[in-house]
Amino acid sequence: QVQLVESGGGLVQAGGSLRLSCAASGRAFSTDTMYWYRQAPGKERELVAFITSASSTYYANSVKGRFTISRDNAKNTVYLQMNSLKTEDTAVYYCYARTIWGQGTQVTVSS
């Protein structure tokens, strides 16, 4: 069964950091672009960042300079390092690749 499993979410104070992980299983994802999305309560799901198979990256303007996406193909895992967190970063964060969504991990940033 092909699946993506996120972890690393939690409660953190504003200004703090978290690192999310997305572990892929069922097949290799080394040739796929891997995405992180997030969805805050009452809002649409939005793209946060992605990383291509060649490790080129893209970031939404709202997280540029604070978040870093990376991948470890040997571990079939993609990461999202989140620094200088703001209350507006509170959301469920989802990993996505080639039609497969993870179940999401909750990130809550308190003021």
Secondary structure, DSSP 8 states (H G I E B T S, - for coil): --EEEEE--EEEETT--EEEEEEEESS--TTS-EEEEEE-TTS--EEEEEE-TT--EEE-TTTTTTEEEEEETTTTEEEEEE-S--GGG-EEEEEEETTEE---EEEEEE-
